[in-house]
Amino acid sequence: MTPSAIDLPTKSTIITWEKLPDDFILPDEPVDNNLQPLLAAALRES
């Protein structure tokens, strides 16, 4: 018995989203990462 390649069908995922309105204002403030201290503590303990 010899190994052979198997051709699997590939599906391309199509991601779509609606465009934001022209008058939509995005906040310019930085976003806090609440999980960073928890992750850092867990990595220190391991």
N, C-alpha and C positions, 0 to 999 in steps of 0.2 A: 504494500500500500504506500503510495507516495502522497506527500502533502500537496494540496493545490489551493490556489487563492479562491476565495469566494467573493463574488461581486454582489455587494449589497446595494439596494436602491438608496439613493441619497435624496433627502428632502431639504429644500432650502426654506428656512424660516423667514417669513416676511413680517417685519414689525412696522406698524404704522401708528401715527398719533395725530391728533388734531393740532393745527397751528394755533399758537396763542394769539389772542386779539392784539392788534397793533397798539392799543392803549394799556396793555397789561404791563405793570411795573414790577420788575424783579427786585427783591431786596438786595442791597449791596453789602449787607453785613455778613461777617464770617459765620459759618455754622459750627457750633461746638460739637466735638466728637465725644459723646457721653460714654462710649464703650472703651475708649483708649486707656484710661487708668485701670479698668477692670482687666483688660487684655494684658497690659504691662505687668500687673500683679500676678496674673496666672502664669505668664511666661517666666517670671522670676522664681516662682515656686516649683517649676518643673525641672 
